[in-house]
Amino acid sequence: MTDELLKDLELVNNGDIPSPFGEVAFNLPGSPASVQSRKDVREAYLQSIRTQLKDIKYLLTGELMLDVTWFVPAKSRFETDAKADIDNCIKPIIDAFTGPKGLFIDDCQIRGLYICWRHIESSDERLLFEFKFQGDQYSSKEQLAFVQLGRGLCTPVNLNWPTAAKALWAGMLKTNEKSKGILEKLGAPYPAVAGFLGGNQPFHRTRVNDFNVMSLKDFVLSGEEMKA
């Protein structure tokens, strides 16, 4: 391994950055909560996932894939009604991983989802969450904000950028936003033009209500200028 890769892996282990290989997994003991569970049960389950995320200092900003495997004795699935239906477990699981304290921003980022259960002979019931993503599409939680554009769209930005870089990026974004509109009118496919909004997929304003959302002007002035 190169020194650079070893340094990155140390940062991954500390939760500072995602894996450069684009994969991360979480194990959670016990049964999953379902949409039909009592509110306190759902909240406790959400908190158990968030506890595993507390040391992660980044949020994934690009598209991702999620595989969920539920290890459970088959007898409890077939001969009792004590276990939740597998399709009813999806929403609480995804909710636990989204938002400012989660792993990614919103469930609109999930491009593919697979969930299954596997029989085990022991009573060691658990869930395995396996995420696959683009390793370079992420932002520090502390420095993440969203710039609101036209039509209710927002694009993720890093507040730690130098002022000169923010100003240059803002100018490019204004130009790209106009170009995106022109290309869409000309019939260009949406995936080809979505990246014009800051190089990331855009998010609708309603999907980032729990985050810091600002105007393009305030983003450029953020930092020392706004503190003065």
LINRA-V409431 format. One record per backbone hydrogen bond with DSSP energy under -0.5 kcal/mol. NH is the residue of the N-H (numbers start at 1). CO is the residue of the C=O. E is the energy in kcal/mol with one decimal. If there is no record, write none. Layout:
<<NH & CO & E> <NH & CO & E>>
This chain:
<<6 & 2 & -2.4> <7 & 3 & -2.1> <8 & 4 & -2.1> <9 & 5 & -2.5> <10 & 6 & -1.7> <11 & 7 & -1.8> <12 & 8 & -2.3> <13 & 9 & -2.4> <14 & 10 & -1.4> <15 & 12 & -1.5> <16 & 11 & -2.5> <17 & 11 & -0.7> <22 & 19 & -1.8> <24 & 131 & -1.8> <26 & 129 & -2.3> <28 & 127 & -2.6> <30 & 125 & -2.7> <35 & 88 & -1.7> <37 & 34 & -1.5> <42 & 38 & -2.4> <43 & 39 & -2.7> <44 & 40 & -2.0> <45 & 41 & -2.2> <46 & 42 & -2.6> <47 & 43 & -2.4> <48 & 44 & -1.8> <49 & 45 & -1.5> <50 & 46 & -2.6> <51 & 47 & -2.1> <52 & 48 & -0.7> <52 & 49 & -0.8> <53 & 49 & -0.8> <53 & 50 & -0.6> <54 & 50 & -0.6> <54 & 51 & -0.8> <56 & 53 & -1.7> <57 & 15 & -3.4> <57 & 55 & -0.5> <59 & 139 & -2.5> <60 & 103 & -2.8> <61 & 137 & -1.8> <62 & 137 & -0.9> <64 & 109 & -2.2> <65 & 132 & -2.7> <66 & 112 & -2.1> <67 & 130 & -2.6> <68 & 114 & -3.1> <69 & 128 & -2.3> <70 & 116 & -2.8> <71 & 69 & -0.7> <71 & 126 & -2.8> <72 & 70 & -0.7> <72 & 118 & -2.4> <76 & 73 & -0.6> <77 & 73 & -0.9> <77 & 74 & -0.6> <78 & 74 & -2.5> <79 & 75 & -2.9> <88 & 85 & -1.1> <89 & 86 & -1.0> <90 & 87 & -0.6> <93 & 89 & -1.4> <94 & 90 & -2.5> <95 & 91 & -2.6> <96 & 92 & -1.6> <97 & 93 & -0.9> <97 & 94 & -0.8> <98 & 94 & -0.7> <98 & 95 & -0.8> <99 & 104 & -1.1> <99 & 105 & -0.6> <102 & 99 & -2.1> <103 & 97 & -3.4> <104 & 97 & -2.0> <105 & 60 & -0.9> <109 & 106 & -1.9> <110 & 107 & -1.4> <111 & 64 & -2.9> <111 & 109 & -0.7> <112 & 64 & -1.0> <114 & 66 & -2.5> <116 & 68 & -2.3> <118 & 70 & -2.8> <120 & 72 & -0.6> <125 & 123 & -2.3> <126 & 71 & -1.7> <127 & 28 & -2.5> <128 & 69 & -2.7> <129 & 26 & -3.0> <129 & 127 & -0.5> <130 & 67 & -2.8> <130 & 128 & -0.5> <131 & 24 & -3.1> <131 & 129 & -0.5> <132 & 65 & -2.2> <133 & 22 & -2.1> <134 & 63 & -0.7> <135 & 133 & -0.7> <137 & 134 & -1.9> <138 & 136 & -0.9> <139 & 59 & -2.0> <141 & 57 & -2.6> <144 & 140 & -1.0> <145 & 157 & -1.9> <146 & 212 & -2.6> <147 & 155 & -2.5> <148 & 146 & -0.5> <148 & 214 & -2.6> <149 & 153 & -3.9> <152 & 149 & -0.6> <153 & 150 & -1.5> <154 & 203 & -2.8> <155 & 147 & -2.0> <157 & 145 & -2.8> <159 & 143 & -3.1> <159 & 157 & -0.6> <161 & 158 & -1.4> <166 & 162 & -2.2> <167 & 163 & -2.3> <168 & 164 & -2.2> <169 & 165 & -2.7> <170 & 166 & -2.6> <171 & 167 & -1.9> <172 & 168 & -2.1> <173 & 169 & -2.6> <174 & 170 & -2.1> <175 & 171 & -1.7> <176 & 172 & -2.9> <177 & 173 & -2.6> <178 & 174 & -1.5> <179 & 175 & -2.2> <180 & 176 & -2.8> <181 & 177 & -1.8> <182 & 178 & -2.0> <183 & 179 & -2.8> <184 & 180 & -2.3> <185 & 181 & -1.8> <186 & 182 & -1.6> <187 & 184 & -1.3> <188 & 183 & -2.6> <192 & 189 & -1.2> <193 & 189 & -0.7> <193 & 190 & -1.5> <194 & 190 & -1.9> <196 & 193 & -1.7> <197 & 194 & -1.6> <198 & 196 & -1.7> <199 & 195 & -1.8> <200 & 197 & -0.8> <203 & 154 & -2.9> <205 & 152 & -2.8> <207 & 204 & -2.1> <208 & 205 & -1.3> <209 & 206 & -0.5> <211 & 208 & -1.8> <213 & 211 & -0.7> <214 & 146 & -2.9> <219 & 215 & -1.9> <220 & 216 & -2.0> <221 & 217 & -1.9> <222 & 218 & -0.8> <222 & 219 & -0.7> <226 & 221 & -1.0> <227 & 223 & -1.3> <228 & 224 & -1.4>>
